Amino acid sequence: MNYETVMNNIKTSHTVTITHINEVVNGLLEAYEEDEEQSWEQLNELMSILSSADIRTYNGSSDHYHNLAVSFARANQYGFACDVLKLGLRFYEESQDLLADFLAYATQCNRMDEAEVFFKKLMIMDKKSWNWRAFDFSIDYLSAKLLRTSNKAEQQKFNACIDELLNGYQKYHSQDEKAYLSQYVVSTFRNEKDAEKRLQEKIEKLDAPAPRCTLKLAEHFFKTGRYEDAEEYIDRCKRIAPSVEQAVEPGSIYALSALCGMCRIYKEGIENLKDNNALEKRVRLVYKDCAAAHAIYLKHRFREYKELEMQRDVLRELSEVPYPDE
């Protein structure tokens, strides 16, 4: 169903299905890069009318509102995402996913005061019933509040609440890697020592693979120049990621692998590798990772691949190793 049809239905019957809204919004977001101004105006009009008290949405579960908010968030339209969640919370007041989603997106569009209402609603629920989103996004929300205050008493209060939620997260979701990834993020935010070592120890004890934590450790080692350690965790991530349903973005793994391979080449020296007849093999491994990343980013996040493409082109010029299709 297209934009004009949905808008006509809304104006004549004052009703609309959330599934039809999903279709229209995804279409407008896809067209956003081609005609930004028109898409923006249509999204604004659509969300303004949907927020009206006399418009009734139906035939939708809380998941439909969650999915629509995610579509907006992926396009960095966090304000619209929050509007959708508020609409969904009219009908699903106790939905942990919708409440937690609002906390996550509100921190991105300066709607913290509104988020506080939903945070308090979550906090009165039994923590045993909390899902991963409730824990994860509440901790992120409190961390955002922590950054926004210089009041010592408030800082202590927020830190104490974060610690309480981290303990509950790991208690009630002890086999979920996200509980330990959240602890790691907080620990690094606090500049605590050995955060990486503790995360390594935690994931070794899990029954299931931990691709998110594995990739996070790879990113840490890469940023700190420990490229061999980074490659160890990247290779591990390549092996385990396909066994876990879309836990991490595959393009991120191969992009990081390519960048890590480039940095090792530069660190060891192009001329040295030439002398040892190792350069071409190493460069072609980088090209292979770039090709894998390209196949994924071309469909999902093409702009981000452009940066990797430029780095690949620089390597091509410096190494004088031709691309496979040259």
N, C-alpha and C positions, 0 to 999 in steps of 0.2 A: 504493500500500500504506500502511495507516495504522499508527499507533504501536503499538497493541495487537497487531496481526498480526506486526509485525517483532520485538517483544519476545518473543512466544511462540515464534517461530522460533529466536531466539537461545538461549532457555532450554532448548528441547527438542533442537535439533540442534547448538548451539554454532557455527553458521555463519550468515553473512548477506552479501548482496551490497552493495557500496558504493553502487550505484545506488539500491537501496531505502532505504539510510540517507540519501542525498541527498534523496529524496522526503519522508521523514518529518521531517527537520530543517527543510527549507524550509517545510513545513506548520506546524511548531511555532513557527518564527520569525514566520510571518505571524499566528499566533494570540497571539503574545506580548503585544501591546498590549491585547488584550481580556481575557486571563486570564494575567497575568504570573506569578502564583505557581505555577499548575499547569504552565504551559509550562516554567518554570524547573526545577521538580522533575523533569519528564519528560526534559528535556535532560540534567540532571545524572545521572539513572539510566542513560540511554542511553550517555552518554560514559564513565561509570564501568565499565559492562559491556564496552563495546568495547575499553577499555584493558586488560582482563584478558588474561593470557597464553594462556588456553585458548579464546579466541574467534577464529575465523578469518574474515577478510573475503576475498571473492574476486570474480571477474568485474569487476575494476576496473583502470583504468590509472592512472598517476601523475596524469593530468589530473583524474580523478574526485576524488582526494584534494585536489588544488589547488582545484578548484571548490567542494568542500564547505567548505574552510577559508575561502575568499573569502566564502561565504554567512554564516559566523559573524562574520567581520571586519566585514562591512557592517552587521551588527547590533551592532557594538561588543563582541562576545563573543570577545575575543582569546585568552583562556585556552583556550576550547574549540577555537579555530582551531589553536593550538599542539598541542593533544592530537591532533587529526586529522592534522596533519602528521607528528607522531612515529609515529603508526600507519602512515601511508603510507611513511615512511622505513624501516620494517621490511622492506618489499618492494622499495622503489626507493631503495636507499642512495645512489646516485650522481645522483639527480635534482636538477638545478640549481634547478628551479622550487621544489621542496619545501624544499630547503635554504635558498634565498634567502627564501622566504615565511616560514620560521620566524624568520629574523633580523628581518624587518619586524614581525611580530606580537609577538615576544618583547619588543621595546622598549616595547610598549604595555601589557604586563602584568607587567613586572618579572621576566622569566625570562632575564635576560642571561647568567647562568652556564651555563644549558643551551644557549643560543645559541652560546656560545664554542666548544663542541664542533663544531657544524655549520659555523661560520665557518672553523675550522681545516681541516675537510674540504674546503670550497670552495677555500681558499687553496692547497692542494697540487695542484689541477687546473690544467692549462695555460690561461692567460688567453685564448689564442686561441679556445678552445672556449666561453668564457663567453657566456651570453646577456645580454640587457639587465637582467633581474631580478637576476642574480648581481652585476653591477656596481652597479646602482642601490641595491639593498637592503644590500649590503655597505658601501657608502659611508654610507648612512643609519645603519647599525648602529655604524660607527666614530665617526660624529658624535655619536651618543647616548652612547657610551662616553666621548668627549671631554668631554661636559657633566658627567659623573659623577665626574670626577677633578680634583684640584687639584695633582697631582704633575707637575712640569715635564717630567721625563724621559718620563713616560707621554704627556703632551700632545704632545711632539715626535714620539714614536713613532707615535701615532695620526695626526697631521697628515701625516707622511711617507708612511704607508700610504695615506691618502686621496688624496694627490697622485699616488702610483703608480697607484692604481686609476682615477683620473680620466684620466690619460694613456692607460692601456690602453683605457678606455671609448671615448675619442675616436679612438684608433688603429684599433680593431677594429670600431667601429660609427660610422664617420665620417659616415654619412648619416642617422643616427638622432638626431632632435632631443632625445631624452631624455638623451643624453650631454652636451649643452650646457646643458640645463636643470639637470642635476645639478651641473655646474660653477657655474652661477649661484647655486644654493641654497647651495653651500659658500662662494662668494665673499661673498654677503650675510651669511652666518653669521659670517664673518671680518671683516666691515665693510670690505671692500676697495672702493676707489673705482672708478667707471665700470663696475660689474658689468653694469648695464643696457645701456650702450653696447656692451660686448663681446658681450653676448647678441644684440643687434640685428645686429651685424656678422656673427656666426656664422650666424644663420638666413637671412640674405640670400644666403649662399653655398650653401645646401642645395638639392638638386635637387627635393625634394618640399616641400609645405606643412608648416608647423610650428605647428599649432594650440595645442599645450600651451605652447610658448614665447610665442606671440602673446598668449594669455590671461594668462600670468604677467606679461608686460610691461604689459598693460592694467590688471591689478590693482595693479601698482607705481605707475603713473601716477595711478590713482584714489586710492590711499592717500596719495600726496604732494600731492594737490590739483591735479594737472595734468589737468583734466577733458577738455580738447580733445584732448590727446595720447592719453588713455585711450580716448576715443570713436573715434579713428582706428584703434587696435588692436582695439577691440571690433568695429567694422564689418568689419575684415579677418578677424577670427575667425568672424564670422557667415557670411562668404563661403566660407571654406576648410573650416570644420568638417564640413559635409556630405560633402565629398569624401574624408574620412579616416574609416575605420571606428571609430566611438565613441572617438576619441582624447581628447575632453573631454566633460564632462557638458553637454549643450545648455542645461539649465536654469541653469547657472552663468553662461553667456554672457549670457542675456537678463535674469537677475536683476541682474548687474553693469551691464548697459546701462541698465536702469530706474533703478538707484541713481545712476548717473553723470548721467543726464538730470535727476533730481531735484536733485542738488547744483548743477548748472549753473543751473537755474532759481532756486534760492535765492541763488546767488552773484551772478547778474545782477539779481536783485530782482523779485519778483512784480509790484509796482506799475509798475516800468519796462517790463516785458514787456507789461503791460496797455496802457500808453500807446502802445506800438509795435504793438499788435494782434497780438502774437506769442505771447501766453501760451497761448491755447487750443490752438493747433497743437502747441506744445512739450509741454503736459501730455498731450494725446492720444497723442503718441508714447510717452510714459512708460507710459500705460495699455496701449498695444499690447504693449510689452515685458513688462509685468506679466502680461498675459493669456497670452503665450507661455510665460513661466516657470511660471505657474500650471498650464497644461496638462501640463507635464512633471513638476513637483514633486508634483502631485496623485497621480501614479502611483508615484513613487519616494521622494521625501523631503518629505512634506507639512509636517512640523514646521518645516523650514527656510524654507518659503515663507511661513509665518505672519509672520515678521519683516518680510519685504518687503511683505506685505499691510497691515501696520500703517503702514508708511511711506507706502504709496499712499493710505491713508485720511487721513493727516495732510495730504498734498498736496491731496486732494480738498477738505478743509475750508478750507485756506488759499487755494487758487486759486479756489474756487467753480466749478470746471469739473466738470460732472456726469460720472459714469461713462457709457460708451456705452449701457448698458441702462437708464439712468434716464429 
